[in-house]
Amino acid sequence: MKQTIRYTILTALSVLSTLSCILLSSCNTIKAIPLSYAENDDKEVAYVYFDLYKKSEISGATFVTYDEKNTPKPEKLTYYSPVVLPAGVPIKMTLHLYYKEPRSDFGDDSMCAACCTTVVNSFEAARDVNTDIVFNIPALEPYVDYQISYRKGSGIPGSSFVTLIRMDTKEVIVEREYK
């Protein structure tokens, strides 16, 4: 009898702890929110998806606006993807680039380790990116999925590369380097 009650309580606690872990871990996930500039259903459109550099925080190239249109700022822990844009016209897109280089920690046991950490972290901080850029893209084909991705180049501070690819053929449409 005592054994059965003990197992029931342990099972209930296990279920509750598992559910709470699932609920709490999903609170900080990044969510993609669709955004459409299609004024009506008659216009031909293209779909632009954004590939984040890291999934735990918004890092990479995210959509701000195109052709200086009034676009609402996404809520915290969200980003716009896909963005439905008119097809057949060149687009002047504003993107936000964000990248934070992981920091090193050599410990603080000695003065040498603390100095090394400080020096290396200053080089790593020089690689950080937090800026808006203009990304000009040619006319997109109607009803085609495209993807914008971002990568950080090597070196200090290193260049940033933004690439637009056609998703079905993996063809690179545009790649630009930003310093």
C-alpha positions as CSV (number, residue, x, y, z in Angstrom):
1,M,0.0,0.0,0.0
2,K,2.7,2.5,1.0
3,Q,4.7,1.4,-2.0
4,T,1.8,2.1,-4.4
5,I,1.3,5.6,-2.9
6,R,5.0,6.3,-3.2
7,Y,5.0,5.3,-6.9
8,T,1.9,7.4,-7.6
9,I,3.5,10.4,-6.0
10,L,6.8,9.9,-7.8
11,T,4.9,9.5,-11.1
12,A,2.9,12.6,-10.6
13,L,6.0,14.6,-9.7
14,S,7.8,13.3,-12.8
15,V,4.9,14.3,-15.0
16,L,4.6,17.8,-13.5
17,S,8.4,18.4,-13.7
18,T,8.4,17.3,-17.4
19,L,5.5,19.5,-18.3
20,S,7.0,22.5,-16.5
21,C,10.3,22.0,-18.3
22,I,8.5,21.9,-21.6
23,L,6.4,25.0,-20.9
24,L,9.4,27.0,-19.5
25,S,11.7,26.1,-22.3
26,S,9.3,27.2,-24.9
27,C,8.9,30.6,-23.4
28,N,12.3,31.8,-24.8
29,T,12.0,30.3,-28.3
30,I,12.3,32.6,-31.3
31,K,9.1,32.7,-33.4
32,A,8.8,33.5,-37.0
33,I,5.8,35.8,-37.8
34,P,4.6,36.1,-41.4
35,L,4.3,39.6,-42.9
36,S,2.6,40.5,-46.1
37,Y,2.8,43.5,-48.4
38,A,0.3,42.1,-50.9
39,E,-2.3,44.7,-51.3
40,N,-4.8,42.3,-53.0
41,D,-5.0,38.8,-54.2
42,D,-4.5,39.8,-57.9
43,K,-0.9,40.8,-57.5
44,E,1.9,38.4,-58.1
45,V,4.1,37.9,-55.0
46,A,7.3,36.2,-53.9
47,Y,8.0,34.7,-50.5
48,V,11.2,35.6,-48.7
49,Y,12.2,33.5,-45.7
50,F,14.9,34.4,-43.2
51,D,17.4,31.9,-41.9
52,L,18.7,32.8,-38.4
53,Y,22.4,32.2,-37.6
54,K,21.5,30.9,-34.1
55,K,18.2,29.6,-32.9
56,S,18.6,30.6,-29.3
57,E,18.6,34.3,-29.9
58,I,17.8,36.5,-32.8
59,S,21.2,36.6,-34.6
60,G,21.7,36.9,-38.3
61,A,19.9,39.0,-40.9
62,T,16.3,40.0,-40.0
63,F,13.8,42.0,-42.0
64,V,13.3,45.7,-41.2
65,T,11.4,47.1,-44.2
66,Y,11.5,47.4,-48.0
67,D,11.4,50.6,-50.1
68,E,11.2,52.6,-46.8
69,K,7.6,51.5,-46.2
70,N,6.2,51.9,-42.7
71,T,6.7,48.4,-41.1
72,P,5.9,47.7,-37.5
73,K,8.8,46.5,-35.3
74,P,8.4,42.8,-34.4
75,E,7.7,41.9,-30.8
76,K,10.5,40.7,-28.6
77,L,11.7,37.1,-29.5
78,T,10.0,37.3,-32.9
79,Y,11.1,38.1,-36.4
80,Y,9.4,38.4,-39.8
81,S,9.5,35.3,-41.9
82,P,8.2,34.7,-44.6
83,V,7.8,38.2,-45.9
84,V,5.4,38.4,-48.9
85,L,6.7,41.0,-51.4
86,P,5.5,42.1,-54.8
87,A,7.2,40.1,-57.6
88,G,8.6,41.5,-60.8
89,V,10.1,44.7,-59.4
90,P,13.6,45.4,-57.9
91,I,13.5,45.7,-54.1
92,K,15.5,47.9,-51.8
93,M,15.3,46.0,-48.6
94,T,16.6,47.1,-45.2
95,L,17.9,44.4,-43.0
96,H,19.3,44.3,-39.5
97,L,22.5,42.4,-39.0
98,Y,23.3,41.1,-35.6
99,Y,26.1,38.8,-34.5
100,K,27.8,38.3,-31.2
101,E,31.0,36.4,-31.0
102,P,31.0,33.9,-28.2
103,R,33.3,35.1,-25.4
104,S,36.2,33.1,-24.0
105,D,36.9,32.4,-20.3
106,F,40.3,31.2,-19.2
107,G,39.3,31.3,-15.6
108,D,40.3,33.8,-12.9
109,D,42.7,31.6,-11.0
110,S,45.7,33.7,-11.9
111,M,46.5,37.1,-13.2
112,C,47.8,35.6,-16.4
113,A,44.4,33.8,-17.1
114,A,42.5,37.0,-16.3
115,C,44.7,39.0,-18.7
116,C,44.4,36.4,-21.5
117,T,40.6,36.5,-21.1
118,T,40.5,40.2,-21.3
119,V,42.8,40.4,-24.4
120,V,41.0,37.5,-26.3
121,N,37.5,39.0,-25.4
122,S,38.5,42.4,-26.8
123,F,39.3,40.7,-30.2
124,E,36.1,38.7,-30.0
125,A,34.1,41.9,-29.3
126,A,35.6,43.5,-32.4
127,R,33.8,40.8,-34.4
128,D,30.4,41.7,-33.1
129,V,27.9,43.2,-35.5
130,N,24.7,45.3,-34.7
131,T,23.8,47.4,-37.7
132,D,21.2,48.1,-40.4
133,I,22.1,47.6,-44.0
134,V,20.5,48.2,-47.4
135,F,20.2,45.0,-49.5
136,N,19.3,45.6,-53.1
137,I,17.8,42.6,-54.8
138,P,16.6,42.2,-58.4
139,A,13.0,41.5,-59.4
140,L,11.8,38.2,-57.9
141,E,9.9,35.6,-59.8
142,P,6.2,35.2,-58.8
143,Y,5.2,32.5,-56.4
144,V,8.7,31.4,-55.7
145,D,10.3,30.9,-52.3
146,Y,13.5,32.7,-51.5
147,Q,15.8,32.6,-48.5
148,I,18.0,35.3,-47.0
149,S,20.9,34.0,-44.9
150,Y,23.8,35.7,-43.1
151,R,27.2,34.5,-42.3
152,K,30.1,36.1,-40.5
153,G,33.5,35.9,-42.3
154,S,36.8,35.1,-40.7
155,G,39.2,37.6,-39.4
156,I,39.1,40.6,-37.1
157,P,36.6,42.2,-37.5
158,G,35.7,40.1,-40.4
159,S,33.2,40.8,-43.2
160,S,29.5,40.0,-43.1
161,F,27.9,38.2,-46.1
162,V,24.2,38.3,-46.9
163,T,22.9,35.9,-49.5
164,L,19.6,35.5,-51.3
165,I,19.0,32.1,-52.7
166,R,16.1,30.5,-54.6
167,M,15.0,27.7,-52.4
168,D,13.8,25.2,-55.0
169,T,17.0,25.3,-57.1
170,K,19.5,26.5,-54.5
171,E,20.6,29.1,-57.0
172,V,22.4,32.1,-55.5
173,I,20.6,35.2,-56.7
174,V,22.6,37.8,-54.9
175,E,25.5,37.7,-52.4
176,R,26.8,40.9,-50.9
177,E,29.7,41.6,-48.5
178,Y,29.5,44.2,-45.8
179,K,32.4,45.4,-43.8
